[in-house]
Amino acid sequence: MKTETFGAGIEYEGERLDRYLNLIFSETDAAQSRSFFQKLIKDGHVTVDGQPQKAGYRLKADDVISVEIPDAVATPILPENIPLDILYEDDDLLVVNKPKGMVVHPSAGHYSGTLVNAVMYHCKDSLSGINGEIRPGIVHRIDMDTTGSLIVCKNDESHVFIAEQIKEHSVNRRYRGIVCGVVKDDEGTIDAPIGRHPIERKKMAVNEKNGKRAVTHYKVLERFERYTYMEFALETGRTHQIRVHMASTGHPLLGDALYSSGKSPYKLQGQTLHAMTIGFLHPRTKNYMEVTAPLPEYFEKILRALR
């Protein structure tokens, strides 16, 4: 069992303890459901300033939260009959439209309900094995609360071919997002290295000293009174790249609890970000192809309300 300790900070003042833990761990290998953290709290594995508290305890800015995470148990990754929104499929790969809230691959203590469980059921034994038992078929990923296009490889040859394109930054990845505030420039490029946040270890940040080069091209699609609807094209693929870059400009993604301190007027589960289009050379035909995932209903609903 390992212990993680966090300072709540001003941005989480007033937040429920169970929701805070769910948010803090959402982008880590210890990502779990809110009910998982509620059980940890109930069983005495969570303290605030050294004292046990209830799940509904409201945090203060100077609170210090300690969490005991049970050791991972070796658990076989099993196929699960989870519906998949398949945008394209052939003998070499498939492109799925990942829903909001779905983790791409299993992690410690989180072995079910993932995209991997779903594709294992759908593809049976036809998945690449290069990334091991935990990530069969997975050649890239998107965040849990980001929706949209994701390639899954059915054999090792396809995996190597797609992975090489990702490494060379030749995969065409275009996202749609709604950001807070009104972006002035119609289009532009953010070229700023991204690395671990120097203080908040669960976050990424623009890090000139220790970061890796990260390039995001953006274009304004529509401006509203308090928000901007945008398209993003990734030249590189760093963790949380669009989220970090936009937050660094003062325009964090709407609903992004990790990189935005503002409260959203909409009931959202995480950031309003959608991996809309992915384009690549097919591993067998070598022809360029693009697959587009339609905007999810929640995203369309917000746009209708803004208009």
N, C-alpha and C positions, 0 to 999 in steps of 0.2 A: 504494500500500500504506500502511495506517495502523497505528500501534502503540498498543495499549491496555496500561496498566500497573495492576496491582492489588497490594494488600497482603493476604496470605492471611488473617490474623486468627486469633484463638484458635478460632473456631467451625469452621474448616476444618483445624485441626492434625491430621495423620495421614491426611488424605484423599489419594487418588491424584491425580497432576497432571492426567491426562486427564479424570477424572471431575469434578474441580474446574472445569476450563474448560467442560465441558458444562453444569454447574450455573450458573456465573456468566453464561454467554451465553444460557441457555435462554429468557429472557423478553425478549430484545433482537432487533434486526433482524439480528444476526449469529448467531442461533440455528442450530446445526448438530448433526449426529450426533456421537457420541463418536468414531467412526472418523475423522471429518473432523479433529478435534483431535489424534488420534493421528498422523495424517499430517503435520500442521503441526509437531508435536513432532519427528517423525522427520526432517523436512526442515530442521530447525534454525531454525524461526520462533518458537520458544518458549524463553525463558531464565528461570532462577531465580537471582536475585542475579547476573545477568550471565553465568551459565554454562548451557550446554545440559544438559538432564536427560532421562531416559527417561520414558515414559508412566506407568510404575509408581512413579515417585518419590513418596515420602510427604512431604507438606508440613509445614513448621514454621511456627509462628504468626508469626514475624517475616520470613518469606520474601517477597520482592518478585518478582512474576511479570510478565514482559513478553511480549506476544503480537503478532506481526505478522499482520494480517489482509489477505489479498490483495484487490486492487481488484475490485469487482464487474464482471462481464462482462455486457453487454447480451444477455440470453437470452430468446427468446420463451417465453411461458407456454403450455405445451401441455396438451391434454386427456389424462388418464390414466384407464385403466379400473380404478379403485379402487372396491371395493364400498362402497356407502353404505347406512346404516341410515336409511331415509326414514320419518319418523313421520307426515307429512302432505304432500300435493302437489296443486296445481291449476294453472291457467294463469298465475297471478300470482306464486306463491311456493311454496317448499317449506320444511319444517322437518326438519332432519336431527338425528340423535343422534350427536354428534361423539365419536369414541373417544379414549381417553387416548393421549397422545404425538403426536397429529396437529396440526400447525400450521394455523391457519385460512387464511392467505394467504401467498404467496411473499414472501421478503425477500432482501436482498443475499446472493448465494451459495447461496440455498436455493430452488430453482425447481421442485422436484418433490416428489411425495408429500404435497402439501397438500390441504386441503379444496377450494380453488379448482380445482386440477387435476382433482379428482374430479367436481365439479359441472359443470365445462366439458364433460367427457365425457358426463355424464348429460343435461345440458340443451341441448347443442349450441350454437346461436346465441341461445338464449333466456335471457339474463341481463342485468340492469341494467348500465349502463356509467358510472354517476355517479362511482364511486370509481376509475375508470381501469382500465388494462389489468392491473394487478397484483391488483386486488381486485374483479373483476366479480361482481356479485350480493351482495357482502358489505355488510351494513348495520350489523352489530355483530359483536363477537368475544368469545370466551372463551379463557382461557389454554390453552397447549399441553397441560398435564397435568390440566386440568379437563374432565370429560366432560359430555355432555348436549345439551339443546335449543338449536338455533341456526337463526335464520331466514335464508333465502337468497331474494333478490328476483329475479324473472324479467324485470321491465321497469322502466323509470325511474319510471313512475307509482306503482308499488307501493313502490319504494325511497323516494321522497319521502314517501309517506304513513306508512310504518313509521318512517322516520327522524324525522319530526315527533313521533310518539308517544314515541319514545325520548328526544328532546330535552325533551319536556314531562313526562317521568318517569311516563307513564301506562301503559307496558308492565308487566304483572304478571310479575315474575321471581322464582321461588322455587327456592332451592337446598337441597340436603341435604349435610351435612358431619359428620365426626367430628373433635372437637377434643380436645386433650390436657388432662387435668385434669377435675375435676368442677365444672361451672358451677352456682352456687348458685341464682340467680334462674330461675324457670320461664320468664319471657319478659322482654324489654326492648328498648331502642333504643340504638344507639351513634350519636351525632351528633358526628363529629370530622373535621375537614378532612384531606384526603390530598394530599400532594405528593411531590416527589422527596426521597429521604433526603439530609440535608445533607452526609453524608460518603460513604456507599456509594452511588454514582450508579446502580447497577443495581437498587437497591431503591426502593420507595415507603415512605412513613412518615406517621404522623399529624404534620402540619406546620401549626401554628397560624398561622405567619407567612405562608407562601407557598402553602399548600394550598387546594384547592377543597372546598366543602362536600360531605360524604359522609355518608349516612344508611343504616344497616343495622338492620333489625328482626329480632330472633331469638326463637326458641322452643325450649325443651328438649323433645325427643321421648323420650329414654331416657337414664338415667344408669348408668354402669358404675363399677367400682372405680377406674379410672385415666383413663377417657375419658367423653365426653358426645356423644351423637348428637343433632344439632340441625337445625332448619330456619331458613333465612335468607330474608328478603324484602328486595330492593333497592329503595330509594326513589331512589337515584342510581346511577350506573354508572361509578365511577372505576376506574382500573387497579389490579388486585389488591385491590379494596375489602374483600371478606370476609376475605381472608388477612391484610391489614394490621390491620383492626379487631379481629379475634380475637386476633392476636398482641399487640396493644396492651393487651388485657385480661389477658394472661398465659395465654391458652388458644389457642395456635396450632393450626392444622389438622394433624392427624396426617399425617406424611409430607412436610410442607412444608419442603424443604431450605433455601429462601431465608429464611424467617421463623422457623424453629424451630432451636434449637441442640441439641435432644434427639435421640437415636437412636431410630428406630422398631423395635419388635420384629417388624414384618411386612416382607416384601419388597415395597416399594412403589416406584412410579415417580411421584414427586411427590405433591402434596397429595390428601387424600381429600375431594374436593369435586365435586358433581354438580349441573349445572343441570337440575333435574328438570322444572319446569313453566314454560311461557311463555304468557302470555295477552295478546291484543291485538285491536284492531278490524281486521277484514279489509279490505284496501284497496278491494275491489270491492263487497262486500255491505254493508260498514260494520257488520256484526254482530260482537259480541264472540265470540272463540273461544279455547280453551285447548288446548295440546298438551303431553302429559306423556311424558317419557322414563323408562323403567324404570331402577332402579338397576343399574349394571353388576355383573357376577358377582364381581369382586374385592371390591367394596364389600359385597355381600351376605355374602361369605365371612367378612369381618372381623366383621360384625355377629353372624353365627352363632357365631364363636369367642368374642366378648365376652359373649354370652348364656350 
